[in-house]
Amino acid sequence: MSNENYYDAGQVEKFERAAWEAAMSEAGKEWERQQGEYYEREATLETRISELEEENSRLSELLHDEMSQLEIATDLSNKRWLALNDIYENGEKHNSNWCKRKAQEGLSIK
């Protein structure tokens, strides 16, 4: 048998070292690729969060406005109902000026 088909320990160590370095290089490239994807995804999500926060703020303001209008409408409706009910129940006891004044109060007209 000839020795030309065998590698000595130094050669084997060089091969192993080269293979290890190549594997580490590929792992480093993969890590950098994944890190780039992570940062890109993170930036996309931060942008989306910002958009959603703006939309939430806008909708919150709209809801507040609608609730305020509903509260006003409910209050006016209640005042009208109370005035009409008072006129209905007590109108015969008072003159037309009293009824007119109660109606104006119910309509928030002074």
C-alpha positions in Angstrom: 0.0 0.0 0.0 1.2 3.4 -0.8 1.1 6.4 1.5 -0.2 8.8 -1.2 -3.9 7.9 -0.4 -3.5 8.9 3.3 -3.4 12.3 4.9 -1.3 13.1 7.8 -2.7 14.7 11.0 -1.7 18.2 10.0 -3.5 17.9 6.7 -6.6 16.5 8.4 -6.5 19.4 10.9 -6.3 21.9 8.0 -9.3 20.3 6.2 -11.3 20.3 9.4 -10.3 23.9 10.1 -11.3 24.9 6.6 -14.6 23.1 6.8 -15.3 24.7 10.2 -14.4 28.2 8.9 -16.7 27.6 5.9 -19.5 26.5 8.1 -19.1 29.4 10.4 -19.0 31.8 7.4 -22.2 30.3 6.1 -23.8 30.5 9.5 -22.7 34.1 9.8 -24.2 35.0 6.5 -27.5 33.2 7.4 -27.5 35.0 10.8 -27.1 38.4 9.0 -29.8 37.5 6.5 -32.2 36.6 9.3 -31.2 39.6 11.3 -32.0 41.8 8.3 -35.4 40.2 7.9 -36.0 40.7 11.6 -35.2 44.4 11.4 -37.3 44.8 8.3 -40.2 43.1 9.8 -39.8 45.1 13.0 -39.8 48.3 11.1 -42.9 47.2 9.1 -44.7 46.3 12.4 -43.7 49.6 14.0 -45.1 51.5 11.0 -48.3 49.5 11.2 -48.6 50.1 15.0 -48.2 53.8 14.3 -50.9 53.8 11.7 -53.3 51.9 14.0 -52.6 54.3 16.8 -53.5 57.2 14.6 -56.6 55.4 13.4 -57.6 54.6 17.0 -57.1 58.2 17.9 -59.2 59.4 15.0 -62.0 56.9 15.8 -61.8 57.8 19.5 -62.4 61.4 18.7 -65.3 60.5 16.3 -66.8 58.3 19.0 -66.4 61.1 21.6 -68.2 63.6 19.2 -71.0 61.1 18.5 -71.4 60.4 22.2 -71.6 64.1 22.9 -74.2 64.6 20.2 -76.2 61.7 21.6 -76.0 63.1 25.1 -77.2 66.5 23.8 -80.0 64.9 21.8 -81.0 62.7 24.7 -81.0 65.6 27.1 -83.1 67.7 24.6 -85.5 64.8 24.0 -85.9 64.4 27.7 -86.6 68.1 28.2 -89.2 68.1 25.4 -90.8 65.0 26.9 -91.0 66.5 30.4 -92.3 69.8 29.0 -95.0 68.1 26.9 -95.9 65.8 29.7 -96.2 68.8 32.1 -98.4 70.7 29.6 -100.5 67.6 29.0 -101.0 67.0 32.8 -101.2 70.6 34.0 -102.2 72.7 30.9 -105.8 72.9 31.9 -104.8 74.5 35.2 -102.8 77.3 33.5 -103.3 79.8 30.7 -101.9 79.6 27.2 -99.0 81.8 28.0 -97.9 79.2 30.6 -98.2 76.4 28.0 -96.2 78.4 25.5 -93.5 79.1 28.1 -93.3 75.4 29.0 -93.1 74.5 25.3 -90.3 77.0 24.8 -88.4 75.6 27.8 -88.8 72.1 26.4 -87.4 73.3 23.1 -84.6 75.2 24.9 -85.9 78.5 23.4 -85.8 81.4 25.8 
